[in-house]
Amino acid sequence: MVDVQTIELAYNRVYVLESRGVRILVDAGPDYAGSWEALESAMTGRLPDVVICTHGHNDHAGLGGRWQARGAPVALDEPDHALVTRPQLGDGAEMATYEAYVRGCGAPESIQTEVLAGLAQRRRWAEQAATGEGYPPATRGTRWPTGIRMAPFQPDGLAAVHGVLEAAGVEVLQCPGHTPGNVVVASGEGGMLFSGDQLLPDITPTPGIQMAPPDGSGARTRFHSLPAFVASLEMLRERAWERCYPGHGDAFEDVAGRITENLSGIEERRERVLATLREMGEARVYDIAEQLYPRALARRFWQIVATVQGSLDLLAARDEAAENDGVYFPR
């Protein structure tokens, strides 16, 4: 018998999964003012035997350190450990790689200057969220009652909790794409999928511009998110699911249909980018973004550039386009 308790924390959903006497919390939860108290109040019974973070973003792993302080192991796939062990952009190599990307994407110098200033601000905000006292104020358009803190912590790897998951009859499936170490949780009894941000009821998550984990020398390179995200969706499509419990929004049952909708939307954008690239002959990322989204690009730089970059990465992975020093051209 599998029992699921859904706990709503502002824009997020976390889940208490009870299976074969084992209690698993899917996602640690976001750390905004009052979230820990709300989570403790909503969770009836004993502490979880293990907390599984679907990925290392602050709204899913922000309370990881609090759970560890209470004695619960918190597991996160190793490629995402760099997201929680230090403030975002706190690694000099990571920051430098982002800066190089902005300078090489083809944006005008005035746009580069503005975007780089915003990147530096994000770094300061991340440092404040990690080390500052109290909670930052809610920003315009935020989905939480205050800003979100992200106190760094050292998570366990998935191997450390394998025995507990096996006893519960629960699998953790590696689904890189949304982040390098993104996972989903699957309960074979009842065909339940706890999808984090891999699959949502109303939107298709767009993997952003992000860095791969540091290599042995500490160097950082850009992670090609969308090809990995698509491969993860295609893997999930091969399994039968009865119900999906997403990290945001209500649970839903037509899991196969939602996966198909996600993949169809991604393919439509890929085709638009390919058609534009063929018309232009060759182009940098920003040139294509400007052609496709001229009105929105200035105010939504990262979202739109990530959308176009993802499609270009997908085209390159399928040998439909090639890249030379930041310039793309169709095959």
Secondary structure, DSSP 4 states (H G I P E B T S, - for coil): -EEEEEEEETTEEEEEEEETTEEEEES---B-TTHHHHHHHH--SSPPSEEE-SS--HHHHTTHHHHHHTT--EE--GGGHHHHSS-TT-SHHHHHHHHHHHHHTT--HHHHHHHHHHHHHHHHHHHHHHHSSS-PPPPTT-SSSS--B-----PBPGGGGHHHHHHHTEEEEE-TTSSTT-EEEEETTTTEEEEETSS-SS------SEEPPP-TT----EE-HHHHHHHHHHHHHTS--SEEEESSS--BS-HHHHHHHHHHHHHHHHHHHHHHHHHHSSB-HHHHHHHH-TTTTTTSHHHHHHHHHHHHHHHHHTTSEEEETTEEEE-
